[in-house]
Amino acid sequence: MLLTERLAAVSPGLATLRTLCAVAPEAAAPQVLAAAQQRITDLTDTLATRDAEQQVAQALRDRLIEPAKRDWAQGYARSDPTGFATYLQGCTPLLTARTVPAASADPAGSDFDSLVVATMTAEKVSRGAAMMAVARAHPEAHRAWIESTQPQTPRA
C-alpha cells in the first residue's frame, strides 16, 4: 500500500477526531492525536471524580463515614477506588441521635440500659457505641444511670 493510500485510509478518522476534539481542520496528525489524548485524559478524570463522588455519597447515606470526612473520603476514593471500597467494608454504621430509640412513656422502659439494648438490637452495634449514642440523645437517662451505679457513700 502506497503512502497516499494509507493517508487516504486514515484521513476520515482524523477528520472525525478533529471535529470531536475541536481542532482546526488543517491541523496535522500529531496535533490531532495530542488533542485526542488530552480529551481522553480529561474524560477519564471527569469519570473518576464522578465515581468517587457517588461512592462517597453512598457511604454517607449508609452512615459509614461522617459528613466532616467528605473531602478526605473523596480524595481517597478518587486516588484509590478499590482501597476506599475495602476501607468501607470494614466500617460499621455510625449512630446518630436519629437512630437512637426515643425514651418510652413507661418509666421502666426508658432507663438507660433499656435504651442501650434497644439501640444495640436496632443498629447492630457494640454496647460501647450504643452507650455513647444513647448518652448523647438522652443525657437525663445517662445521668440517672451514672448516679445509680456509683457507690453511695455517707456524707458527713
Secondary structure, DSSP 8 states (H G I E B T S, - for coil): --HHHHHHHHHHHHHHHHHHTT--TT--HHHHHHHHHHHHHHHHHHHHHHHHHHHHHHHHHTTSS-GGGHHHHHHHHHH-HHHHHHHHHT------GGGS----SSGGGSSHHHHHHHHHHHHT--HHHHHHHHHHH-HHHHHHHHHHHS------
